[in-house]
Amino acid sequence: GQIAEANQAASDFYGQAREDLVGLTLQSISDDASGSLEGTLEVASEIGVHVAGIRQRHVSGEMRLVEIYLSPLDSGVESMVHLTVHDITERARAEDRARALLAEQVAQKISATAAQEWQGTFDAIEQPLIVVDSNGRVTRANRATTTLTDTTASDLEGRPLKSLGDDGLWGAAASHAAVAERYGSVGIARVRDATGRTWEIDATR
């Protein structure tokens, strides 16, 4: 997690000379008590990851909210990760206000909705949505998942996530879920399956 190189924009954002940033850890310039950055680096050393909601210490002294794009970098010597940092503080504040309103509306709807109606909502989500336990086994899957895997929800229950297919998609999903189970959330990973389709995997505990 140590910084090996930084550009002038990084120096301007963090308020430290480029040579002073080199050698610092991401943890030392972040408010990341959960250790999610550590888990993100584990994934990013192999596949690309997008993380939003990390707090970084700005030159002004304020902890700013940023999103970070991470991708593996072949240094020829050791495993390294390239990071691009975007300040999203103001955007996030506006989104939080909208999200709070939506969450209140959803909470009211869920509290008044029967289990059958909730399942209908779960199945209506167009993206494959899967709930796994701490051992990585499927406990619930929506209709989009059963369509993708050409099976039924009952057949999926209890199966290891990585066993849902032979290509790299499900192995990557299982690895991402395992890291999320440990750290809480590790952002979005992009994976290409055997057919050439690109998927985004988002895992949250």
Legacy VTK file of the C-alpha trace (Angstrom):
# vtk DataFile Version 3.0
C-alpha trace
ASCII
DATASET POLYDATA
POINTS 205 float
0.000 0.000 0.000
2.956 2.379 -0.233
2.968 5.163 -2.835
5.716 4.556 -5.405
5.103 7.572 -7.676
2.759 10.586 -7.788
2.057 13.354 -10.298
1.749 17.109 -9.746
-2.047 16.912 -9.404
-1.588 14.540 -6.466
0.901 16.974 -4.924
-1.604 19.843 -5.318
-4.479 17.809 -3.824
-2.610 16.464 -0.803
-0.442 19.552 -0.232
2.815 17.630 -0.183
5.718 17.569 -2.591
5.750 14.602 -4.934
8.915 13.230 -3.355
7.296 13.511 0.101
4.278 11.480 -1.030
6.519 8.640 -2.176
6.788 6.079 0.609
3.573 7.106 2.374
0.819 4.506 2.644
-2.705 5.035 1.344
-3.880 4.428 4.895
-1.860 7.416 6.145
-3.639 9.891 3.834
-7.082 8.341 4.199
-9.812 8.052 6.789
-10.235 4.311 6.272
-10.612 2.677 9.659
-12.314 -0.351 8.084
-9.243 -1.250 6.048
-11.297 -1.437 2.842
-8.471 0.100 0.807
-6.242 -2.798 1.795
-8.846 -5.227 0.522
-9.322 -3.181 -2.646
-5.608 -3.355 -3.440
-5.747 -7.145 -3.156
-8.403 -7.244 -5.878
-6.913 -4.420 -7.990
-3.558 -6.172 -8.263
-5.346 -8.708 -10.493
-8.351 -6.909 -12.031
-9.564 -3.327 -12.440
-11.593 -1.858 -9.564
-13.596 1.344 -9.123
-14.095 2.520 -5.535
-16.306 5.433 -4.512
-16.714 6.893 -1.037
-13.117 6.909 0.236
-12.175 9.879 2.396
-8.804 11.507 1.660
-7.075 14.336 3.525
-7.076 17.451 1.296
-4.451 20.238 1.417
-7.146 22.442 3.028
-7.252 20.080 6.012
-10.733 18.870 5.097
-11.398 15.171 4.565
-12.692 15.076 0.990
-14.738 12.268 -0.510
-13.116 10.742 -3.590
-13.613 7.928 -6.051
-10.585 5.920 -7.076
-9.994 3.920 -10.238
-7.431 1.159 -9.697
-5.840 -1.098 -12.283
-2.975 -3.588 -12.187
0.370 -2.230 -13.406
3.027 -4.620 -14.650
6.243 -3.131 -13.285
8.293 -6.147 -14.237
9.535 -6.342 -10.653
6.579 -6.651 -8.306
2.826 -6.324 -8.245
1.850 -2.637 -8.450
-1.450 -0.804 -8.826
-2.166 2.411 -10.745
-4.647 4.778 -9.035
-6.556 7.736 -10.447
-8.285 9.856 -7.769
-11.338 12.087 -8.424
-12.775 14.501 -5.840
-16.545 13.849 -5.695
-17.362 15.623 -2.435
-19.971 18.041 -3.764
-21.571 15.459 -6.031
-21.758 12.979 -3.160
-23.455 15.528 -0.895
-26.173 16.105 -3.490
-26.573 12.358 -4.031
-26.818 11.748 -0.278
-29.730 14.159 -0.022
-31.529 12.425 -2.884
-30.676 8.969 -1.515
-32.048 9.807 1.919
-35.375 10.805 0.398
-35.499 7.661 -1.727
-34.553 5.437 1.231
-37.418 6.873 3.252
-39.851 6.131 0.426
-38.504 2.604 -0.037
-38.632 1.897 3.699
-42.271 2.939 3.805
-43.073 0.702 0.835
-41.221 -2.326 2.217
-42.884 -2.042 5.602
-46.270 -2.223 3.902
-45.390 -4.885 1.353
-45.987 -8.614 1.729
-43.166 -11.119 1.221
-44.560 -12.178 -2.147
-44.537 -8.612 -3.415
-40.967 -8.170 -2.150
-39.898 -11.261 -4.111
-41.553 -9.776 -7.179
-39.494 -6.612 -6.744
-36.340 -8.686 -6.248
-37.048 -10.597 -9.466
-37.890 -7.428 -11.373
-34.328 -6.117 -11.030
-32.778 -6.540 -14.474
-29.238 -7.228 -13.249
-28.282 -10.573 -11.686
-28.566 -10.110 -7.919
-27.245 -12.776 -5.559
-27.088 -13.085 -1.773
-24.364 -15.372 -0.418
-23.478 -16.458 3.106
-20.079 -16.056 4.782
-18.915 -19.281 3.106
-19.683 -17.936 -0.368
-22.741 -20.147 -0.903
-25.870 -18.815 -2.600
-28.816 -18.181 -0.278
-31.001 -16.222 -2.703
-30.884 -15.312 -6.402
-33.206 -13.269 -8.588
-34.730 -14.208 -11.935
-31.961 -12.481 -13.929
-29.453 -14.793 -12.258
-31.424 -17.946 -13.040
-31.753 -16.817 -16.659
-28.012 -16.176 -16.912
-27.117 -19.541 -15.370
-29.967 -21.449 -17.088
-31.187 -22.957 -13.833
-33.761 -22.365 -11.074
-33.510 -20.416 -7.824
-33.925 -23.590 -5.766
-31.122 -25.300 -7.713
-28.811 -22.369 -7.011
-29.411 -22.292 -3.265
-26.506 -23.728 -1.305
-24.113 -23.804 -4.252
-20.712 -22.047 -4.040
-20.817 -18.841 -6.059
-17.706 -19.845 -8.020
-19.458 -23.022 -9.216
-22.159 -21.187 -11.188
-20.084 -21.226 -14.384
-16.767 -22.294 -15.850
-15.487 -18.926 -17.068
-13.659 -16.328 -14.993
-16.802 -14.332 -14.188
-17.970 -16.491 -11.293
-14.503 -17.029 -9.861
-13.976 -13.259 -9.838
-17.422 -12.760 -8.277
-16.600 -15.243 -5.526
-13.247 -13.570 -4.809
-14.869 -10.124 -4.760
-17.602 -11.330 -2.392
-15.018 -12.882 -0.068
-13.071 -9.625 0.186
-16.319 -7.664 0.721
-17.328 -10.067 3.490
-14.035 -9.263 5.211
-13.844 -5.511 4.625
-17.484 -4.477 4.097
-17.284 -3.080 0.562
-14.558 -2.960 -2.088
-16.169 -1.146 -4.992
-16.788 -2.349 -8.522
-14.680 -4.867 -10.463
-14.857 -5.262 -14.249
-14.576 -8.805 -15.616
-14.854 -10.232 -19.140
-16.531 -13.616 -19.462
-15.803 -16.404 -21.934
-18.198 -14.914 -24.506
-16.429 -11.544 -24.485
-19.133 -9.723 -22.503
-17.879 -7.311 -19.845
-19.535 -7.369 -16.423
-19.316 -5.053 -13.443
-19.335 -6.845 -10.074
-20.357 -4.931 -6.962
-20.163 -6.747 -3.622
-21.253 -5.367 -0.254
-21.531 -7.048 3.140
LINES 1 206
205 0 1 2 3 4 5 6 7 8 9 10 11 12 13 14 15 16 17 18 19 20 21 22 23 24 25 26 27 28 29 30 31 32 33 34 35 36 37 38 39 40 41 42 43 44 45 46 47 48 49 50 51 52 53 54 55 56 57 58 59 60 61 62 63 64 65 66 67 68 69 70 71 72 73 74 75 76 77 78 79 80 81 82 83 84 85 86 87 88 89 90 91 92 93 94 95 96 97 98 99 100 101 102 103 104 105 106 107 108 109 110 111 112 113 114 115 116 117 118 119 120 121 122 123 124 125 126 127 128 129 130 131 132 133 134 135 136 137 138 139 140 141 142 143 144 145 146 147 148 149 150 151 152 153 154 155 156 157 158 159 160 161 162 163 164 165 166 167 168 169 170 171 172 173 174 175 176 177 178 179 180 181 182 183 184 185 186 187 188 189 190 191 192 193 194 195 196 197 198 199 200 201 202 203 204
